Amino acid sequence: MRFEQVLLDLTVELWQTQPFPVPDLYGLLCMEVLHQLDFADTDLEPVFEECLHELAGILSVEYRPTA
């Protein structure tokens, strides 16, 4: 299964059980996938980690980075 579908399915499942405001993470992912941010930075992992941490706070769930 492609990463995009896994992310979408998990996001929808989470949103259906605990609705939350739509974060900027989706837009950021789209821009990264389409290489629209290549001019700004080559490693957006710290930005994604911060977005996930912020989203976890909104949802009152624990977020543990994998690395």
C-alpha positions as CSV (number, residue, x, y, z in Angstrom):
1,M,0.0,0.0,0.0
2,R,1.3,3.4,-0.8
3,F,2.3,5.8,2.0
4,E,-0.2,8.4,0.9
5,Q,-3.1,6.0,1.3
6,V,-1.9,4.7,4.7
7,L,-1.6,8.3,6.0
8,L,-5.0,9.2,4.6
9,D,-6.7,6.1,6.1
10,L,-5.2,6.7,9.5
11,T,-6.0,10.4,9.5
12,V,-9.6,9.7,8.5
13,E,-9.9,7.0,11.2
14,L,-8.6,9.3,13.8
15,W,-10.7,12.2,12.7
16,Q,-13.9,10.0,12.8
17,T,-13.2,9.0,16.3
18,Q,-12.0,12.4,17.6
19,P,-12.7,15.3,15.2
20,F,-10.0,18.0,15.1
21,P,-9.3,21.1,13.1
22,V,-7.6,20.4,9.8
23,P,-3.9,21.1,10.5
24,D,-1.4,22.6,8.0
25,L,0.4,19.2,7.9
26,Y,-1.6,18.0,4.9
27,G,-0.7,21.1,2.8
28,L,2.9,20.8,3.9
29,L,2.9,17.1,2.8
30,C,1.4,18.0,-0.6
31,M,4.0,20.7,-1.2
32,E,6.8,18.3,-0.2
33,V,5.5,15.5,-2.4
34,L,5.3,17.9,-5.4
35,H,8.8,19.3,-4.7
36,Q,7.5,22.8,-4.3
37,L,9.7,23.4,-1.2
38,D,13.0,22.2,-2.7
39,F,14.2,25.7,-3.0
40,A,13.7,26.4,0.7
41,D,15.0,23.3,2.4
42,T,16.3,19.9,1.6
43,D,15.3,18.2,4.9
44,L,11.8,18.9,6.1
45,E,11.8,16.2,8.7
46,P,12.1,18.6,11.7
47,V,9.2,20.6,10.3
48,F,7.0,17.5,10.0
49,E,8.0,16.4,13.5
50,E,6.9,19.7,14.9
51,C,3.6,19.5,13.0
52,L,3.0,16.0,14.4
53,H,3.9,17.1,17.9
54,E,1.4,20.0,17.6
55,L,-1.3,17.8,16.2
56,A,-0.8,15.3,19.0
57,G,-1.2,18.1,21.5
58,I,-4.5,19.2,19.9
59,L,-5.7,15.6,20.1
60,S,-4.4,15.1,23.7
61,V,-2.5,12.0,22.6
62,E,1.1,11.2,23.3
63,Y,3.6,11.7,20.5
64,R,6.9,9.9,20.6
65,P,9.3,10.5,17.7
66,T,10.7,7.3,16.2
67,A,14.3,8.5,16.0
